[in-house]
Amino acid sequence: MAAIANIRKEQHSQYYHEPIPVPKHGSPFAENGKEVKMFGKLLKELESSGFIPSDYKLTPGEWETGNYPIFESIPFGKKGNRQLEVPLPPHIWLTRAIQWVRCLVIMDSIIDSRQ
């Protein structure tokens, strides 16, 4: 039992460390709720229309081969000469990317309208 206690004591610092402070964050929208409602309304409109924003590599004309890239290569290693192939199944990632960009475009337009 003493050996187990010694191992636990030696490994304690590897698993139980001081917490890292979480960066401050907040909503990009005004606190009155008007912008949040506007965001939801605009998102529903874009979804129902099927609108896909351009210049985000989400449309066939923006893809190098004309087809959605099913893999993304991420360089790694000390010299960055090795490649990690990450699968991007379109039924998962293209749908998510379109949703993300729609939200980004709406958020940008709401924030720009304040100026």
CNS distance restraints for C-alpha pairs under 8 A (distance, minus, plus):
assign (resid   1 and name CA) (resid   5 and name CA) 6.37 0.50 0.50
assign (resid   2 and name CA) (resid   6 and name CA) 6.19 0.50 0.50
assign (resid   3 and name CA) (resid   7 and name CA) 6.26 0.50 0.50
assign (resid   4 and name CA) (resid   8 and name CA) 6.18 0.50 0.50
assign (resid   5 and name CA) (resid   9 and name CA) 6.15 0.50 0.50
assign (resid   6 and name CA) (resid  10 and name CA) 6.15 0.50 0.50
assign (resid   7 and name CA) (resid  11 and name CA) 6.13 0.50 0.50
assign (resid   8 and name CA) (resid  12 and name CA) 5.82 0.50 0.50
assign (resid  11 and name CA) (resid  15 and name CA) 6.80 0.50 0.50
assign (resid  12 and name CA) (resid  16 and name CA) 5.72 0.50 0.50
assign (resid  13 and name CA) (resid  17 and name CA) 5.85 0.50 0.50
assign (resid  28 and name CA) (resid 107 and name CA) 7.92 0.50 0.50
assign (resid  28 and name CA) (resid 111 and name CA) 7.80 0.50 0.50
assign (resid  29 and name CA) (resid  33 and name CA) 7.73 0.50 0.50
assign (resid  29 and name CA) (resid  35 and name CA) 5.79 0.50 0.50
assign (resid  29 and name CA) (resid  36 and name CA) 6.49 0.50 0.50
assign (resid  29 and name CA) (resid 111 and name CA) 7.57 0.50 0.50
assign (resid  30 and name CA) (resid  34 and name CA) 7.30 0.50 0.50
assign (resid  30 and name CA) (resid  35 and name CA) 6.17 0.50 0.50
assign (resid  30 and name CA) (resid  36 and name CA) 7.85 0.50 0.50
assign (resid  33 and name CA) (resid  37 and name CA) 6.31 0.50 0.50
assign (resid  34 and name CA) (resid  38 and name CA) 6.23 0.50 0.50
assign (resid  35 and name CA) (resid  39 and name CA) 5.99 0.50 0.50
assign (resid  35 and name CA) (resid 110 and name CA) 7.16 0.50 0.50
assign (resid  36 and name CA) (resid  40 and name CA) 6.33 0.50 0.50
assign (resid  37 and name CA) (resid  41 and name CA) 6.22 0.50 0.50
assign (resid  38 and name CA) (resid  42 and name CA) 6.09 0.50 0.50
assign (resid  39 and name CA) (resid  43 and name CA) 6.06 0.50 0.50
assign (resid  39 and name CA) (resid 106 and name CA) 6.50 0.50 0.50
assign (resid  39 and name CA) (resid 107 and name CA) 7.05 0.50 0.50
assign (resid  39 and name CA) (resid 110 and name CA) 7.77 0.50 0.50
assign (resid  40 and name CA) (resid  44 and name CA) 6.27 0.50 0.50
assign (resid  41 and name CA) (resid  45 and name CA) 6.38 0.50 0.50
assign (resid  42 and name CA) (resid  46 and name CA) 6.22 0.50 0.50
assign (resid  42 and name CA) (resid 106 and name CA) 7.04 0.50 0.50
assign (resid  43 and name CA) (resid  47 and name CA) 6.09 0.50 0.50
assign (resid  43 and name CA) (resid 102 and name CA) 7.00 0.50 0.50
assign (resid  43 and name CA) (resid 103 and name CA) 6.79 0.50 0.50
assign (resid  43 and name CA) (resid 106 and name CA) 7.27 0.50 0.50
assign (resid  44 and name CA) (resid  48 and name CA) 6.08 0.50 0.50
assign (resid  45 and name CA) (resid  49 and name CA) 6.14 0.50 0.50
assign (resid  46 and name CA) (resid  50 and name CA) 6.08 0.50 0.50
assign (resid  46 and name CA) (resid  51 and name CA) 5.41 0.50 0.50
assign (resid  46 and name CA) (resid 102 and name CA) 7.27 0.50 0.50
assign (resid  47 and name CA) (resid  51 and name CA) 6.67 0.50 0.50
assign (resid  52 and name CA) (resid  58 and name CA) 7.18 0.50 0.50
assign (resid  52 and name CA) (resid  59 and name CA) 7.34 0.50 0.50
assign (resid  52 and name CA) (resid  98 and name CA) 6.46 0.50 0.50
assign (resid  52 and name CA) (resid 102 and name CA) 7.18 0.50 0.50
assign (resid  53 and name CA) (resid  58 and name CA) 7.53 0.50 0.50
assign (resid  53 and name CA) (resid  98 and name CA) 7.86 0.50 0.50
assign (resid  53 and name CA) (resid 101 and name CA) 7.04 0.50 0.50
assign (resid  53 and name CA) (resid 102 and name CA) 6.77 0.50 0.50
assign (resid  53 and name CA) (resid 105 and name CA) 7.72 0.50 0.50
assign (resid  54 and name CA) (resid  58 and name CA) 6.94 0.50 0.50
assign (resid  54 and name CA) (resid  59 and name CA) 6.88 0.50 0.50
assign (resid  55 and name CA) (resid  62 and name CA) 7.36 0.50 0.50
assign (resid  56 and name CA) (resid  62 and name CA) 7.88 0.50 0.50
assign (resid  56 and name CA) (resid 101 and name CA) 7.56 0.50 0.50
assign (resid  57 and name CA) (resid  62 and name CA) 4.93 0.50 0.50
assign (resid  57 and name CA) (resid  63 and name CA) 6.15 0.50 0.50
assign (resid  58 and name CA) (resid  62 and name CA) 6.73 0.50 0.50
assign (resid  58 and name CA) (resid  63 and name CA) 7.54 0.50 0.50
assign (resid  58 and name CA) (resid  68 and name CA) 7.94 0.50 0.50
assign (resid  58 and name CA) (resid  94 and name CA) 7.32 0.50 0.50
assign (resid  58 and name CA) (resid  97 and name CA) 7.53 0.50 0.50
assign (resid  58 and name CA) (resid  98 and name CA) 6.81 0.50 0.50
assign (resid  59 and name CA) (resid  63 and name CA) 6.84 0.50 0.50
assign (resid  60 and name CA) (resid  66 and name CA) 5.02 0.50 0.50
assign (resid  60 and name CA) (resid  67 and name CA) 5.98 0.50 0.50
assign (resid  60 and name CA) (resid  68 and name CA) 6.89 0.50 0.50
assign (resid  61 and name CA) (resid  66 and name CA) 6.06 0.50 0.50
assign (resid  62 and name CA) (resid  66 and name CA) 7.23 0.50 0.50
assign (resid  63 and name CA) (resid  67 and name CA) 6.02 0.50 0.50
assign (resid  63 and name CA) (resid  68 and name CA) 6.31 0.50 0.50
assign (resid  63 and name CA) (resid  69 and name CA) 7.37 0.50 0.50
assign (resid  68 and name CA) (resid  90 and name CA) 7.05 0.50 0.50
assign (resid  68 and name CA) (resid  94 and name CA) 7.96 0.50 0.50
assign (resid  69 and name CA) (resid  88 and name CA) 7.21 0.50 0.50
assign (resid  70 and name CA) (resid  87 and name CA) 5.87 0.50 0.50
assign (resid  70 and name CA) (resid  88 and name CA) 4.73 0.50 0.50
assign (resid  70 and name CA) (resid  89 and name CA) 5.71 0.50 0.50
assign (resid  70 and name CA) (resid  90 and name CA) 6.71 0.50 0.50
assign (resid  71 and name CA) (resid  85 and name CA) 6.12 0.50 0.50
assign (resid  71 and name CA) (resid  86 and name CA) 5.37 0.50 0.50
assign (resid  71 and name CA) (resid  87 and name CA) 4.48 0.50 0.50
assign (resid  71 and name CA) (resid  88 and name CA) 5.25 0.50 0.50
assign (resid  71 and name CA) (resid  89 and name CA) 7.97 0.50 0.50
assign (resid  72 and name CA) (resid  85 and name CA) 5.76 0.50 0.50
assign (resid  72 and name CA) (resid  86 and name CA) 5.20 0.50 0.50
assign (resid  72 and name CA) (resid  87 and name CA) 6.60 0.50 0.50
assign (resid  72 and name CA) (resid  88 and name CA) 7.04 0.50 0.50
assign (resid  73 and name CA) (resid  83 and name CA) 5.82 0.50 0.50
assign (resid  73 and name CA) (resid  84 and name CA) 5.51 0.50 0.50
assign (resid  73 and name CA) (resid  85 and name CA) 4.68 0.50 0.50
assign (resid  73 and name CA) (resid  86 and name CA) 6.29 0.50 0.50
assign (resid  74 and name CA) (resid  83 and name CA) 5.46 0.50 0.50
assign (resid  74 and name CA) (resid  84 and name CA) 5.06 0.50 0.50
assign (resid  74 and name CA) (resid  85 and name CA) 6.51 0.50 0.50
assign (resid  74 and name CA) (resid  86 and name CA) 7.49 0.50 0.50
assign (resid  75 and name CA) (resid  80 and name CA) 5.01 0.50 0.50
assign (resid  75 and name CA) (resid  81 and name CA) 6.25 0.50 0.50
assign (resid  75 and name CA) (resid  82 and name CA) 5.55 0.50 0.50
assign (resid  75 and name CA) (resid  83 and name CA) 4.51 0.50 0.50
assign (resid  75 and name CA) (resid  84 and name CA) 6.28 0.50 0.50
assign (resid  76 and name CA) (resid  80 and name CA) 4.45 0.50 0.50
assign (resid  76 and name CA) (resid  81 and name CA) 6.55 0.50 0.50
assign (resid  76 and name CA) (resid  82 and name CA) 5.36 0.50 0.50
assign (resid  76 and name CA) (resid  83 and name CA) 6.03 0.50 0.50
assign (resid  76 and name CA) (resid  84 and name CA) 7.11 0.50 0.50
assign (resid  77 and name CA) (resid  81 and name CA) 6.53 0.50 0.50
assign (resid  77 and name CA) (resid  82 and name CA) 5.98 0.50 0.50
assign (resid  88 and name CA) (resid  92 and name CA) 7.45 0.50 0.50
assign (resid  88 and name CA) (resid  93 and name CA) 5.84 0.50 0.50
assign (resid  89 and name CA) (resid  93 and name CA) 5.96 0.50 0.50
assign (resid  89 and name CA) (resid  94 and name CA) 7.64 0.50 0.50
assign (resid  90 and name CA) (resid  94 and name CA) 4.79 0.50 0.50
assign (resid  90 and name CA) (resid  95 and name CA) 7.03 0.50 0.50
assign (resid  91 and name CA) (resid  95 and name CA) 6.28 0.50 0.50
assign (resid  92 and name CA) (resid  96 and name CA) 6.41 0.50 0.50
assign (resid  93 and name CA) (resid  97 and name CA) 5.94 0.50 0.50
assign (resid  94 and name CA) (resid  98 and name CA) 6.13 0.50 0.50
assign (resid  95 and name CA) (resid  99 and name CA) 6.32 0.50 0.50
assign (resid  96 and name CA) (resid 100 and name CA) 6.07 0.50 0.50
assign (resid  97 and name CA) (resid 101 and name CA) 6.11 0.50 0.50
assign (resid  98 and name CA) (resid 102 and name CA) 6.11 0.50 0.50
assign (resid  99 and name CA) (resid 103 and name CA) 6.33 0.50 0.50
assign (resid 100 and name CA) (resid 104 and name CA) 6.20 0.50 0.50
assign (resid 101 and name CA) (resid 105 and name CA) 6.03 0.50 0.50
assign (resid 102 and name CA) (resid 106 and name CA) 6.25 0.50 0.50
assign (resid 103 and name CA) (resid 107 and name CA) 6.06 0.50 0.50
assign (resid 104 and name CA) (resid 108 and name CA) 6.06 0.50 0.50
assign (resid 105 and name CA) (resid 109 and name CA) 6.19 0.50 0.50
assign (resid 106 and name CA) (resid 110 and name CA) 6.22 0.50 0.50
assign (resid 107 and name CA) (resid 111 and name CA) 6.19 0.50 0.50
assign (resid 108 and name CA) (resid 112 and name CA) 5.96 0.50 0.50
assign (resid 109 and name CA) (resid 113 and name CA) 6.05 0.50 0.50
assign (resid 110 and name CA) (resid 114 and name CA) 6.94 0.50 0.50
assign (resid 111 and name CA) (resid 115 and name CA) 7.67 0.50 0.50
